[in-house]
Amino acid sequence: MVQNKHISRLIRYVMFDSGGAGGNGGRDSVFGCIAKVLKRLRSVSLVSVVILLIKLRKTPYNYRSHVLKVWLRNAGSIGLLSSVSPIVNKILSFEINGVSVGDDKFKRFVSWNAAVCSFLLVVTKVPNWITSYVAIESISDSIYNLPRVHSFIENCDEKLLNSMRQVFFCFLIPILDSKVSKDNRGSQFLFGKRTLIKDFLIFLAIWDFLSLFNMIKSFFIKSKDSNTVPDVNSKNNKNIHNDEKPLISSNLKPLFDKLNEIQELTNSNNFSLFEKFMNSYIIKNILPSMKWAVWRQLVLYLFVKNNKLNKKNAFAGCTNLMKSIILVFGFLIVDGNANLNVRPGVLRFFIRSILTNKLNKIELEFDNFHNFVFLLSSQLAFYNYNNSDSSSSSSSNSNKV
């Protein structure tokens, strides 16, 4: 089972879970539970005071009382979210005449809802982008964890999945154009008036940054793996050593190792600085960046209003469905091999933008509607969290057996 790591960490923080869904909020003593709660409240208070001092420096004197009231409510809501769960769990752990109130799942469900509801009652306003983030990520995790969907994605070819994401992205763009405000970052990135060269430089900078980040990340992972010493007495290593058979004499092995080192040094020296530069990610990212820039210009050509090209082109009167089909053909022409990767996170980002804009409009008529959406989303996120941890614990137990 898969869940968004940021949401999973937040739930683990709220539930005082050190290692999984089992939790330890009800297993600690009363004094231990109180000590943990006080320690967490102290940390929350220190961070909140620092934020308040920064805000007061930038706020005029006449509005400082209002800022102080808002700060008290928000700091209190975060304090409740951080401390209510273990207290409720400890209260429900008491036995009446030797009979427990409920099982562990019931206690965790009640303690989680107590923390979330107390947070919503005290906080001034939950930002709509947070509500949309929790909602879309939780729905996405639930869909991915369906057995048929999960097996289809795992067994499907990556290029076919990328082509499906490209088609979905093309049909999502007209909705973004009509539903999302132009101040949104995603809307500005897609529909902003930029030249082809500027688009190319932006995409190239993005891909180079991602390549550099992945390279640094893989370097640290490799260094961490090299520092770990394998267990010689483990069952897998015993099987490996038993299966290995010497192909050469033990006396000749140092000589062959030395020859291999000399060959590797020779091959590395043969590569000139120019060849190394041509094989670097800076050069390899040029062609995908140019393809994305050309495709983005097609989006600009189809959707941007008050554009000189848009007034004269043949697609000005097309419907949104026709424009989406044209964008799909644009992907086929520019990138016939489906190498332009549309990440699932990018699709979720634009869907969150649509939901955020919708919540901004709905809250003008219904004040507490976004709180209701946040409450439902938190329930789905908690359900995914329990399922992911229970599946991981069951798999670890099967491995032990």
VMD Tcl script that draws the C-alpha trace (Angstrom):
set ca {
  {0.00 0.00 0.00}
  {1.25 3.46 -0.96}
  {0.62 6.82 0.71}
  {1.97 10.32 0.30}
  {5.02 10.55 2.54}
  {4.28 14.07 3.78}
  {0.74 13.17 4.85}
  {2.01 9.94 6.39}
  {4.60 11.82 8.45}
  {1.99 14.33 9.62}
  {-0.39 11.57 10.76}
  {2.47 9.78 12.49}
  {3.33 13.04 14.26}
  {-0.25 13.68 15.37}
  {-0.81 10.10 16.52}
  {2.53 9.88 18.36}
  {3.36 6.79 16.29}
  {7.02 5.89 16.55}
  {6.96 3.02 14.12}
  {3.56 2.35 12.59}
  {-0.16 2.12 12.91}
  {0.00 0.36 16.23}
  {1.15 3.51 17.96}
  {2.33 3.85 21.50}
  {-0.01 6.56 22.77}
  {-1.98 4.12 24.91}
  {0.96 2.00 26.08}
  {2.90 4.72 27.89}
  {2.23 5.52 31.51}
  {0.15 8.54 32.43}
  {3.20 10.56 33.46}
  {5.05 9.52 30.32}
  {2.14 10.64 28.17}
  {1.94 14.00 29.98}
  {5.69 14.50 29.60}
  {5.52 13.89 25.84}
  {2.58 16.27 25.47}
  {4.31 19.03 27.46}
  {7.50 18.59 25.46}
  {5.62 18.92 22.20}
  {3.63 21.94 23.41}
  {6.87 23.63 24.40}
  {8.28 23.12 20.89}
  {5.09 24.40 19.25}
  {5.04 27.45 21.54}
  {8.64 28.37 20.78}
  {8.11 28.17 17.02}
  {4.84 30.12 17.27}
  {6.43 32.89 19.34}
  {9.23 33.30 16.79}
  {6.67 33.56 13.97}
  {4.64 36.09 15.99}
  {7.66 38.31 16.60}
  {8.49 38.30 12.89}
  {4.91 39.25 12.01}
  {4.69 42.00 14.62}
  {7.79 43.67 13.24}
  {6.14 43.97 9.82}
  {2.67 44.93 11.10}
  {1.54 48.51 11.85}
  {0.79 49.31 15.47}
  {-2.98 49.67 14.89}
  {-3.33 46.09 13.55}
  {-1.15 44.32 16.09}
  {-4.06 43.40 18.36}
  {-5.81 41.65 15.46}
  {-2.61 39.82 14.54}
  {-2.23 38.73 18.16}
  {-5.78 37.30 18.27}
  {-5.26 35.39 15.03}
  {-1.92 34.09 16.31}
  {-3.48 32.87 19.57}
  {-6.13 30.88 17.72}
  {-3.76 29.38 15.17}
  {-1.10 28.53 17.74}
  {-3.76 26.98 19.98}
  {-5.13 24.92 17.09}
  {-1.68 23.55 16.24}
  {-1.09 22.81 19.91}
  {-4.37 20.88 20.09}
  {-3.57 18.98 16.90}
  {-0.19 18.03 18.36}
  {-1.37 16.93 21.80}
  {-5.02 15.80 21.85}
  {-4.53 12.36 20.31}
  {-2.41 10.71 23.06}
  {-4.62 12.20 25.80}
  {-7.81 10.80 24.26}
  {-6.09 7.50 23.58}
  {-4.98 7.31 27.22}
  {-8.49 8.10 28.46}
  {-9.98 5.38 26.26}
  {-7.36 2.91 27.51}
  {-8.82 2.85 31.01}
  {-10.87 -0.26 31.76}
  {-14.28 -0.17 33.44}
  {-14.86 -3.26 35.60}
  {-12.14 -5.03 33.68}
  {-13.79 -4.28 30.32}
  {-12.03 -2.11 27.75}
  {-13.92 0.66 25.96}
  {-12.99 -0.62 22.51}
  {-10.25 -2.17 20.44}
  {-7.13 -0.37 19.23}
  {-8.66 0.62 15.89}
  {-11.62 2.29 17.61}
  {-9.32 4.17 20.01}
  {-7.11 5.39 17.20}
  {-10.12 6.46 15.12}
  {-11.62 8.45 18.01}
  {-8.29 10.04 18.98}
  {-7.56 11.05 15.37}
  {-10.99 12.64 14.92}
  {-10.70 14.39 18.28}
  {-7.41 15.96 17.19}
  {-8.71 17.01 13.75}
  {-12.05 18.36 15.02}
  {-10.42 20.35 17.83}
  {-8.02 21.80 15.27}
  {-10.86 22.84 12.95}
  {-12.89 24.38 15.79}
  {-10.07 26.64 16.97}
  {-8.14 27.54 13.82}
  {-9.13 30.75 12.04}
  {-9.07 29.23 8.54}
  {-7.43 26.26 6.87}
  {-5.89 27.44 3.58}
  {-7.69 25.99 0.60}
  {-4.46 24.80 -0.98}
  {-3.86 22.58 2.07}
  {-7.38 21.18 1.82}
  {-6.98 20.46 -1.89}
  {-3.56 18.92 -1.29}
  {-4.85 16.47 1.33}
  {-7.95 15.67 -0.75}
  {-6.25 15.02 -4.10}
  {-3.29 13.13 -2.66}
  {-5.56 10.92 -0.53}
  {-7.89 10.17 -3.46}
  {-4.89 9.41 -5.68}
  {-3.43 7.03 -3.10}
  {-6.78 5.27 -2.69}
  {-7.16 4.78 -6.45}
  {-3.59 3.56 -6.84}
  {-4.01 1.07 -3.98}
  {-6.96 -0.62 -5.66}
  {-5.79 -4.14 -6.58}
  {-6.70 -3.95 -10.28}
  {-5.30 -0.46 -10.75}
  {-2.10 -1.32 -8.90}
  {-1.53 -4.51 -10.91}
  {-2.26 -2.70 -14.19}
  {0.26 0.06 -13.44}
  {2.91 -2.37 -12.26}
  {2.58 -4.63 -15.33}
  {2.03 -1.93 -17.94}
  {4.77 -0.58 -20.19}
  {6.19 2.74 -19.03}
  {5.85 4.38 -22.45}
  {2.18 3.40 -22.61}
  {1.59 4.89 -19.15}
  {3.38 8.07 -20.19}
  {1.25 8.30 -23.36}
  {-1.89 7.95 -21.22}
  {-0.65 10.73 -18.92}
  {0.06 12.93 -21.95}
  {-3.50 12.44 -23.26}
  {-4.97 13.14 -19.81}
  {-2.84 16.28 -19.53}
  {-4.07 17.52 -22.92}
  {-7.70 17.14 -21.85}
  {-6.94 18.81 -18.51}
  {-5.53 22.00 -20.06}
  {-8.89 23.46 -21.26}
  {-10.28 23.02 -17.74}
  {-7.25 24.84 -16.35}
  {-7.78 27.63 -18.86}
  {-11.43 28.15 -17.90}
  {-11.50 27.28 -14.19}
  {-8.17 28.42 -12.74}
  {-7.38 32.07 -12.15}
  {-4.53 33.62 -14.07}
  {-2.67 34.42 -10.84}
  {-2.08 30.72 -10.22}
  {1.50 29.55 -10.71}
  {0.49 26.62 -12.88}
  {-1.71 28.83 -15.03}
  {1.08 31.35 -15.46}
  {3.50 28.60 -16.42}
  {1.16 27.13 -19.06}
  {-0.52 30.23 -20.47}
  {2.07 32.94 -19.83}
  {3.16 34.92 -22.89}
  {6.78 33.90 -23.46}
  {8.92 33.45 -26.54}
  {10.21 30.10 -27.73}
  {13.75 30.88 -26.58}
  {12.59 31.86 -23.10}
  {10.52 28.68 -22.84}
  {13.53 26.65 -23.93}
  {15.77 28.25 -21.30}
  {13.17 27.70 -18.56}
  {12.69 24.02 -19.41}
  {16.45 23.51 -19.73}
  {17.01 25.06 -16.29}
  {14.30 22.83 -14.79}
  {15.69 19.60 -16.30}
  {19.27 20.50 -15.38}
  {18.23 21.19 -11.80}
  {16.33 17.89 -11.58}
  {19.27 15.98 -13.10}
  {21.70 17.59 -10.67}
  {19.39 16.82 -7.74}
  {19.01 13.17 -8.80}
  {22.77 12.86 -9.28}
  {23.49 14.21 -5.78}
  {20.75 12.01 -4.32}
  {22.12 8.87 -6.00}
  {25.62 9.78 -4.83}
  {24.53 9.95 -1.19}
  {22.55 6.71 -1.54}
  {25.58 4.92 -3.00}
  {27.87 6.27 -0.29}
  {25.39 5.16 2.36}
  {25.16 1.68 0.83}
  {28.94 1.39 0.64}
  {29.26 2.22 4.34}
  {26.88 -0.57 5.34}
  {28.68 -3.83 6.02}
  {26.82 -6.94 4.79}
  {26.07 -9.68 7.26}
  {28.35 -12.59 6.48}
  {26.27 -15.02 8.50}
  {23.02 -14.23 6.74}
  {21.19 -16.90 4.78}
  {21.45 -15.05 1.46}
  {25.18 -14.55 1.73}
  {25.67 -18.21 2.57}
  {23.81 -19.20 -0.57}
  {25.87 -16.79 -2.61}
  {29.14 -18.12 -1.28}
  {28.04 -21.70 -1.85}
  {27.02 -20.98 -5.43}
  {30.26 -19.19 -6.27}
  {32.93 -21.32 -7.89}
  {36.44 -20.09 -8.62}
  {36.90 -19.62 -12.33}
  {40.61 -18.89 -12.07}
  {43.37 -19.92 -9.80}
  {43.74 -18.07 -6.52}
  {47.36 -17.28 -7.37}
  {46.39 -15.56 -10.64}
  {43.48 -13.57 -9.18}
  {45.58 -10.56 -8.00}
  {47.15 -10.33 -11.45}
  {43.76 -10.27 -13.18}
  {42.48 -7.64 -10.74}
  {45.46 -5.44 -11.50}
  {44.93 -5.82 -15.24}
  {41.27 -4.83 -14.86}
  {42.27 -1.69 -12.93}
  {44.77 -0.73 -15.63}
  {42.12 -1.22 -18.32}
  {39.60 0.95 -16.46}
  {42.16 3.73 -16.02}
  {43.06 3.56 -19.71}
  {39.42 3.78 -20.78}
  {38.77 6.72 -18.46}
  {41.80 8.60 -19.76}
  {40.78 8.03 -23.38}
  {37.65 10.15 -22.86}
  {38.52 13.76 -23.55}
  {36.97 16.70 -21.77}
  {34.85 17.44 -24.82}
  {33.45 13.89 -24.91}
  {32.65 14.02 -21.21}
  {30.83 17.31 -21.74}
  {28.86 15.92 -24.69}
  {27.78 12.94 -22.58}
  {26.71 15.09 -19.63}
  {23.11 15.76 -18.65}
  {23.46 19.40 -19.76}
  {23.67 18.33 -23.41}
  {21.21 15.45 -23.08}
  {18.53 17.80 -21.72}
  {18.68 20.15 -24.71}
  {16.47 18.10 -27.04}
  {13.67 17.37 -24.50}
  {13.69 21.03 -23.44}
  {13.30 22.15 -27.04}
  {10.42 19.70 -27.57}
  {8.63 20.93 -24.45}
  {9.17 24.55 -25.52}
  {7.63 23.87 -28.96}
  {4.66 22.09 -27.38}
  {4.16 24.93 -24.89}
  {4.08 27.40 -27.79}
  {1.26 25.30 -29.24}
  {-0.66 25.74 -25.96}
  {-0.01 29.48 -26.16}
  {-1.19 29.51 -29.78}
  {-4.46 27.73 -28.96}
  {-5.57 29.19 -25.63}
  {-4.13 32.63 -24.99}
  {-6.61 35.40 -25.73}
  {-5.76 38.81 -27.17}
  {-2.80 37.30 -28.95}
  {-1.81 38.44 -32.42}
  {-1.36 34.86 -33.56}
  {-4.59 33.77 -31.90}
  {-6.65 36.31 -33.82}
  {-5.35 35.12 -37.17}
  {-5.03 31.37 -36.66}
  {-7.46 28.80 -38.00}
  {-8.19 27.30 -34.56}
  {-9.61 30.41 -32.88}
  {-13.18 29.10 -33.07}
  {-12.43 25.52 -32.05}
  {-14.08 23.90 -29.07}
  {-12.09 22.75 -26.07}
  {-12.39 19.14 -27.23}
  {-10.84 20.01 -30.58}
  {-8.06 21.94 -28.89}
  {-7.28 18.96 -26.65}
  {-7.13 16.66 -29.68}
  {-4.77 19.11 -31.39}
  {-2.52 19.05 -28.31}
  {-2.51 15.24 -28.42}
  {-1.42 15.39 -32.06}
  {1.19 17.91 -31.01}
  {2.66 15.34 -28.62}
  {2.61 12.73 -31.40}
  {4.45 15.03 -33.81}
  {6.96 16.50 -31.38}
  {7.48 13.35 -29.34}
  {6.41 10.26 -31.24}
  {8.29 7.89 -28.91}
  {6.58 9.26 -25.76}
  {9.90 10.25 -24.21}
  {8.58 13.53 -22.82}
  {7.71 12.35 -19.35}
  {4.56 13.79 -17.79}
  {5.00 13.03 -14.12}
  {1.98 11.96 -12.04}
  {2.90 14.65 -9.51}
  {2.52 17.32 -12.21}
  {-0.98 16.09 -13.03}
  {-1.93 16.09 -9.35}
  {-0.57 19.63 -9.00}
  {-2.81 20.97 -11.76}
  {-5.84 19.06 -10.42}
  {-5.15 20.59 -7.00}
  {-5.11 24.02 -8.64}
  {-8.58 23.38 -10.09}
  {-9.93 22.22 -6.72}
  {-8.37 25.17 -4.89}
  {-9.99 27.62 -7.29}
  {-13.33 25.82 -6.85}
  {-13.06 26.00 -3.05}
  {-12.28 29.71 -3.24}
  {-15.54 30.28 -5.11}
  {-17.67 27.98 -2.94}
  {-16.54 29.52 0.36}
  {-18.04 32.85 -0.73}
  {-21.48 31.21 -0.38}
  {-20.78 28.52 2.24}
  {-18.32 29.56 4.95}
  {-17.49 26.17 6.46}
  {-17.60 24.05 3.31}
  {-13.78 23.85 3.07}
  {-13.66 22.58 6.68}
  {-16.09 19.81 5.73}
  {-13.90 18.86 2.74}
  {-10.81 18.89 4.96}
  {-12.52 16.63 7.51}
  {-13.53 14.10 4.85}
  {-10.06 14.22 3.29}
  {-8.43 13.64 6.66}
  {-10.59 10.55 7.17}
  {-9.49 9.13 3.82}
  {-5.86 9.96 4.57}
  {-6.08 8.22 7.95}
  {-7.68 5.19 6.30}
  {-4.81 5.00 3.78}
  {-2.30 5.40 6.59}
  {-3.71 2.50 8.60}
  {-3.90 0.27 5.53}
  {-0.36 1.08 4.42}
  {1.10 0.40 7.86}
  {-0.94 -2.76 8.39}
  {0.17 -4.13 5.00}
  {3.82 -3.29 5.72}
  {3.64 -4.96 9.14}
  {2.02 -8.08 7.67}
  {4.69 -8.30 4.97}
  {7.45 -7.95 7.56}
  {5.88 -10.74 9.64}
  {5.69 -13.00 6.58}
  {9.36 -12.30 5.86}
  {10.25 -13.29 9.41}
  {8.39 -16.56 9.03}
}
mol new
graphics top color blue
foreach p $ca { graphics top sphere $p radius 0.5 }
foreach p [lrange $ca 0 end-1] q [lrange $ca 1 end] { graphics top cylinder $p $q radius 0.2 }
display resetview
